[in-house]
Amino acid sequence: MKILVINSGSSSIKYKLFDMKHRKELAFGVAERISEENSILNHNKISKNSEPITYRNNDVIPDHREGLNRIVKLLVHEKYGVIKNKAEIAAIGHRVVHGGEYYKYPTIINKSVINAIKETIPLAPLHNPPNLIGIEVAETIFPESVQVAVFDTAFHQTMPPKAFIYALPYELYKNEKVRRYGFHGTSHSYVLKQAGIYLKKPIDKLNLITIHLGNGASMAAIKKGRCIDTTMGMTPLDGLVMGTRSGDVDPALPFYLSDHLNMSLTEIDNLLNKKSGLKGICGTNDMREIIERVNAGDYLAKLALEIYTYRIKKYIGAFIAVLGSVDAIVFTAGIGENSPDTRRLSCQGLKQLGIEMDPKKNAEDSDGIDEINTPSSNVKILVIPTNEELHIAIETKKVINKSN
Ligand code: ADP
């Protein structure tokens, strides 16, 4: 069975095609800067020796429909293609950012699912509309394929009310669904399953703290395989310091910025989401550059790294407290998988909590799962590469099998 995974953003479509027989990646790519002058289509066919054969084109992509049409042409292309006919694609798995309280699990897309995603737009105004465009376009281009939605929020729907309800007037939750939702669910859920396989422990017996550090960043407290708390909130702005997002700040900050600096709501939104985080402190959100600058003695880069890892450490402490006992801490995504300095500083001084990192193992680089704790550490520290697209493909297949 072949499954195409689509992540449709406001100006991009990312995709990966899998052969689910061996969970093998056949092709992947991205159509970027859709409806802009300098569009990019980057397509990669995975060759027999696992090396990608790349196709790149800069013709303007006017809209998502044309973007997906060009992707399909490449998937069936004589040289760059991996299938003969688009009808070979049994299903499309769509990443949908917000499923509100409607969806605890992935689901086959029908009219009522589309309506629920539409109703959730006020909670994710930047993400759900382009996700919907991706679904609508895919439905017309792949009329024979089953369309499945996999929600970023679904994994966190197991949180208890004490973790997801804010201390605001209760009506705001009841009437407006204002609450903590949490995001990056596909990644937290994927590394949970991988940790279960690595630790040879059933998932429903696993207590984990998963730490996803990409451009966006979030942590999840997982008890017996179920999420009981997470750092992101009603929106992805909450919690950890991120590439360009502030994470936790005093909720009164916007009033101050408005009163004293005369900033509009749009400017404050832009400040907190796009001009803060690592970039706000030291001017870049690229962790590689930050580490280089730290090593060269740059004060602001060092400060950014300290603030970033201090926040992670605080949440590790908080999540140990809510979990009671922890089998493993898992680092994942671009920074979590590739930055030993970030992992070291986040776990430094936590010996009393049973967390001891082996500096040598932490500094070693590998492509697979790495265990980087000392033999005497009570809590294991794992580095597990995430694969959100594969997770979406696996979930899509499960949903189809259940419905048959
Ligand atoms: P997203 O998918 O959220 O866009 P990624 O998971 O790709 O983000 O992570 C992006 C981050 O990973 C960037 O800050 C980048 O600097 C960081 N990163 C990637 N490789 C390395 C590396 N070798 N060392 C340190 N940071 C890295």
Residues whose N, C-alpha, C, O or C-beta is under 5 A from the ligand:
A	BS01	ADP	L213 G214 N215 G216 N285 D286 M287 R288 A333 G334 I335 N338 S339
